[in-house]
Amino acid sequence: MVETLESEIVRLGAQGDGIADVPGGPLYVPYTLAGERVTVRRDDGKVHLVEVLSASADRVSAPCPHFGTCGGCKLQHMSAPSYLDWKREQVVSALAQRGIDSPVAPVIACRGHRRRAVLSARQTGAGVLLGFHREASHELVDLHTCVVMHPGIVAALDGVRALIAPLMSRSGVMRVTLTWTAGGLDVALDDVAAKLTPELRAKIASTATAAGFARVSVAREPVYQGLTPLLHLAAAEVVPPPGSFLQAVAEMEDEMARLVSEAVGKAKTVADLFCGVGAFTFRLAAGARVFAADSDKDALAALLAAVRKTPGLKPIEARTRDLFREPLSATELRDFDAVVFDPPRAGADAQARMIARSKVKTVVAVSCNPATLARDVRTMLEGGYKIESITPLDQFLYSPHLETVAVLRR
């Protein structure tokens, strides 16, 4: 059933949608702001904005022509001050839900572009579609510009289409991870339909060479490398594994690393948990002995390869370890003056419990999920820690997501 109604937006939800209170419960309306009066179409449970009848003073023109169709950015229509205040409130609210009343610093605004993008691709009669899905849809929005991706990635999109066209079936969808590095574009492909024959490998090499790509990988196995994809992490040069996790924006990674390093201070021994390829490891090793742990063997191999080539570092020990199933125990943690942990969105519940039982003086929690951060901080507060600072960072521009760095002391 299709229904059209007029409603007032009373507040914003956690994902950035406007919320109208209507009979039957809250109505979530994308691309709206608190205080606006709007016309909405409700169609089989899906809600679409039809018209803004009365706009908020906080509404601005979106900078991207794909806004409203591409599901990648939902908050381009909000003025910068209101946008940053709303993001900060996500952290305040998550902490409050865990009974934590702590000062939260203003959000550090995003600067720089995303150096890593995970896109979807589909073969059609008109050619390859490459981009993000529409909001709450399987339909792909074919991107030719993007205000948040690194310009080097945007400029290469047509070259990527040419690269993947012979690798795709007419019915399948391919995942394409594009990473901008100091060596150029690193292309990682998953869900490739075609068999990689010698002829197809030669075609990949020819297309990638013409486009100036650094590396092309299929299912995390390199099939072409013309240049070395490099990440500069403090004094180190790291060659990331194909498709590996990286912080989205290099400049914001630097901001997080600055906060982490300042919090650790003059600690002599530091555990860097969920370390990945070493976003914080190499900065910390400028002044401290570092134990780095992660479950990703390839990431740790890349980290250790960079360690061997980088002079002037304090000793770095790296170990493969599933910290969800086997967190460092309170006994193991007694060897460290400080612990830094930067887990995935699920947080570090098991590790936080071990830290709460330990005597580590300084803990720095880095998180992309305010809810799981609040849970882990609550655990450590109950173990005797106190919050020194909580700083949100807008790494994910125009999206509801953000990073937060929390510093705790025993």
Secondary structure, DSSP 8 states (H G I E B T S, - for coil): -EEEEEEE--EE-TTS-EEEEETTEEEEETT--TT-EEEEEEETTEEEEEEEEE--TTB---S-TTBTTBTT-S-TTB-HHHHHHHHHHHHHHHHHHTT--------B---S-BSEEEEEEEEETTEEEEEEEBTTSS-EEE-S--SSB-HHHHHTHHHHHHHHGGG--SS-EEEEEEEEETTEEEEEEES--S---HHHHHHHHHHHHHHT-SEEEETTEEEEESS---EEETTEEE---TT----S-HHHHHHHHHHHHHHHTT-SEEEEES-TTTTTHHHHTTTSEEEEEES-HHHHHHHHHHHHH-TT---EEEEE--TTTS---HHHHTT-SEEEE---TT--HHHHHHHHHS--SEEEEEES-HHHHHHHHHHHHHTT-EEEEEEEE--STTSS--EEEEEEE-
